[in-house]
């Protein structure tokens, strides 16, 4: 919904400014959450990673 419907409604000017801000906020929250989760997994993986050889 956030990647196709909302931008389409913006282009067609069939949405309110409040809805735009609400959806932008939700998108930023999801982006932040997923980035933090990704960093956490990366750090955990790097602690467990071990490479041998040359």
C-alpha positions, -999 to +999 in steps of 0.1 A: +000+000+000+027+025+009+047+019-023+020+021-049-014+033-036-003+064-017+020+078-044-007+073-070-032+091-048-007+119-044-002+122-081-040+122-087-045+147-058-071+126-042-057+125-007-055+149+022-023+164+037-030+147+070-030+113+053+002+121+035+019+130+068+005+099+086+018+076+058+051+093+057+055+088+094+046+051+092+071+046+064+099+063+084+091+042+114+092+010+094+125+021+077+141+030+111+129-003+127+142-024+098+175-006+097+181-011+134+172-047+132+196-051+103+224-035+122+217-057+152+218-089+130+250-077+113+268-072+146+256-105+160+267-123+128+301-107+128+307-118+164+300-154+154+318-153+121+352-169+118+372-174+087+401-198+082+426-200+055+446-175+035 
